[in-house]
Structure formats: structure tokens, C-alpha cells
Amino acid sequence: MLISKYGPASSILNSLLQLGVTVALDDFGTGFSSLTYLLKLPYTRIKIDQSFIREHADTAG
């Protein structure tokens, strides 16, 4: 829900980070994920969905 509007989401996530909360982008690579999220939203960790990795590993070789 936070991601529907970058401005408020970014502000809220920054506040959480300042409190010491770990912010993670979970299951990145599925659904509506976009590289724009990586540029516009603050985060501590990123979890890339396994199906995304598998799909691209299968086509790489």
C-alpha cells in the first residue's frame, strides 16, 4: 500500500529507518515490482523472488 505514492512512502520509510527499523523490499521481481522502487524508496535490504532468479538463470545459459 505504501508504494502507490512514492512521496508519502519515502517519507514514512525514512522515518522508520531513523528509528532503527530494517526496511526490506520483499519478493522483488514479481508482480508490479519496478527498478524505479530501488531509486525512489529508501531500504536496508532487498529480497529478490526465487522464481525471478530461476527464470533468468534458465535463459542465461
NUKOLMAR-72889 format. One line per field, with one value per atom (N, C-alpha, C): x, y, z; atom name; residue in three letters. Coordinates in pm, whole numbers, m for minus. Example, Ala and Ser with C-alpha at 12.3 -4.5 7.8 and 13.67 -1.06 7.14 Angstrom:
BEGIN
x <- [1319; 1230; 1320; 1285; 1367; 1290]
y <- [m569; m450; m330; m225; m106; 3]
z <- [780; 780; 780; 708; 714; 787]
atom <- [N; CA; C; N; CA; C]
rest <- [Ala; Ala; Ala; Ser; Ser; Ser]
! end
This chain:
BEGIN
x <- [81; 0; 86; 197; 282; 334; 352; 421; 333; 204; 117; 153; 212; 256; 395; 494; 633; 660; 604; 632; 603; 477; 444; 519; 534; 604; 748; 814; 954; 969; 881; 886; 864; 767; 737; 854; 908; 1020; 1144; 1169; 1282; 1265; 1143; 1116; 1142; 1100; 1124; 1273; 1346; 1491; 1559; 1515; 1572; 1547; 1440; 1409; 1487; 1561; 1640; 1570; 1454; 1379; 1445; 1458; 1508; 1395; 1420; 1319; 1365; 1281; 1317; 1215; 1263; 1176; 1167; 1049; 1031; 974; 1022; 978; 994; 1102; 1128; 1144; 1088; 1095; 964; 864; 734; 628; 516; 404; 438; 416; 434; 568; 667; 796; 860; 934; 997; 1132; 1228; 1358; 1346; 1238; 1215; 1206; 1151; 1143; 1282; 1380; 1516; 1576; 1532; 1583; 1508; 1379; 1296; 1265; 1280; 1243; 1366; 1375; 1486; 1461; 1565; 1552; 1686; 1681; 1800; 1841; 1741; 1764; 1668; 1707; 1619; 1616; 1497; 1481; 1425; 1504; 1462; 1392; 1275; 1195; 1270; 1265; 1338; 1294; 1165; 1116; 1177; 1202; 1265; 1407; 1480; 1618; 1622; 1537; 1533; 1502; 1404; 1362; 1477; 1551; 1661; 1785; 1804; 1918; 1897; 1773; 1742; 1766; 1744; 1759; 1901; 1985; 2119; 2217; 2193; 2293; 2259]
y <- [m119; 0; 127; 123; 242; 282; 186; 212; 282; 290; 353; 501; 565; 705; 716; 748; 749; 850; 971; 1077; 1034; 1000; 958; 831; 737; 612; 639; 722; 753; 821; 913; 984; 888; 801; 704; 608; 558; 464; 530; 655; 728; 743; 771; 783; 651; 543; 411; 380; 413; 390; 470; 593; 677; 619; 543; 476; 346; 308; 185; 63; 83; m28; m71; m200; m252; m250; m189; m180; m267; m362; m455; m448; m456; m476; m626; m682; m827; m877; m992; m1057; m967; m892; m805; m891; m847; m922; m989; m976; m1035; m926; m955; m861; m729; m621; m487; m426; m508; m452; m377; m276; m193; m146; m131; m79; 62; 131; 264; 261; 153; 141; 149; 90; 90; 230; 314; 450; 548; 527; 627; 595; 471; 433; 393; 441; 401; 260; 181; 46; 1; m100; m157; m284; m362; m491; m510; m598; m634; m786; m841; m985; m1007; m1070; m1098; m1232; m1234; m1356; m1467; m1587; m1702; m1735; m1720; m1751; m1657; m1533; m1435; m1478; m1521; m1566; m1692; m1788; m1913; m1889; m1805; m1777; m1719; m1626; m1562; m1650; m1735; m1827; m1932; m1975; m2074; m2019; m1890; m1832; m1780; m1776; m1719; m1813; m1942; m2034; m2102]
z <- [0; 0; 0; 67; 73; m64; m151; m277; m380; m357; m456; m478; m379; m392; m330; m415; m370; m259; m270; m173; m30; 0; 137; 177; 85; 118; 156; 79; 105; 241; 271; 399; 516; 504; 610; 628; 517; 526; 585; 549; 608; 759; 802; 945; 1017; 956; 1015; 1022; 916; 915; 1026; 1048; 1154; 1292; 1306; 1433; 1450; 1346; 1352; 1298; 1235; 1178; 1047; 1026; 900; 798; 683; 577; 461; 423; 315; 204; 81; m35; m52; m32; m30; m162; m205; m329; m451; m455; m569; m694; m804; m929; m965; m880; m909; m909; m966; m964; m1028; m955; m1008; m970; m938; m898; m1015; m982; m1082; m1029; m1118; m1077; m1021; m1055; m1002; m850; m794; m648; m586; m652; m598; m596; m688; m696; m607; m589; m521; m376; m334; m198; m118; 6; 91; 148; 157; 211; 266; 350; 409; 336; 297; 231; 116; 26; m84; m94; m107; m124; m264; m348; m485; m487; m546; m551; m624; m568; m623; m765; m795; m930; m1033; m995; m1083; m1114; m1012; m1030; m1117; m1084; m1160; m1307; m1333; m1471; m1551; m1493; m1564; m1570; m1473; m1475; m1585; m1605; m1709; m1849; m1870; m2002; m2028; m1924; m1938; m2007; m1997; m2044; m2169]
atom <- [N; CA; C; N; CA; C; N; CA; C; N; CA; C; N; CA; C; N; CA; C; N; CA; C; N; CA; C; N; CA; C; N; CA; C; N; CA; C; N; CA; C; N; CA; C; N; CA; C; N; CA; C; N; CA; C; N; CA; C; N; CA; C; N; CA; C; N; CA; C; N; CA; C; N; CA; C; N; CA; C; N; CA; C; N; CA; C; N; CA; C; N; CA; C; N; CA; C; N; CA; C; N; CA; C; N; CA; C; N; CA; C; N; CA; C; N; CA; C; N; CA; C; N; CA; C; N; CA; C; N; CA; C; N; CA; C; N; CA; C; N; CA; C; N; CA; C; N; CA; C; N; CA; C; N; CA; C; N; CA; C; N; CA; C; N; CA; C; N; CA; C; N; CA; C; N; CA; C; N; CA; C; N; CA; C; N; CA; C; N; CA; C; N; CA; C; N; CA; C; N; CA; C; N; CA; C; N; CA; C; N; CA; C]
rest <- [Met; Met; Met; Leu; Leu; Leu; Ile; Ile; Ile; Ser; Ser; Ser; Lys; Lys; Lys; Tyr; Tyr; Tyr; Gly; Gly; Gly; Pro; Pro; Pro; Ala; Ala; Ala; Ser; Ser; Ser; Ser; Ser; Ser; Ile; Ile; Ile; Leu; Leu; Leu; Asn; Asn; Asn; Ser; Ser; Ser; Leu; Leu; Leu; Leu; Leu; Leu; Gln; Gln; Gln; Leu; Leu; Leu; Gly; Gly; Gly; Val; Val; Val; Thr; Thr; Thr; Val; Val; Val; Ala; Ala; Ala; Leu; Leu; Leu; Asp; Asp; Asp; Asp; Asp; Asp; Phe; Phe; Phe; Gly; Gly; Gly; Thr; Thr; Thr; Gly; Gly; Gly; Phe; Phe; Phe; Ser; Ser; Ser; Ser; Ser; Ser; Leu; Leu; Leu; Thr; Thr; Thr; Tyr; Tyr; Tyr; Leu; Leu; Leu; Leu; Leu; Leu; Lys; Lys; Lys; Leu; Leu; Leu; Pro; Pro; Pro; Tyr; Tyr; Tyr; Thr; Thr; Thr; Arg; Arg; Arg; Ile; Ile; Ile; Lys; Lys; Lys; Ile; Ile; Ile; Asp; Asp; Asp; Gln; Gln; Gln; Ser; Ser; Ser; Phe; Phe; Phe; Ile; Ile; Ile; Arg; Arg; Arg; Glu; Glu; Glu; His; His; His; Ala; Ala; Ala; Asp; Asp; Asp; Thr; Thr; Thr; Ala; Ala; Ala; Gly; Gly; Gly]
! end
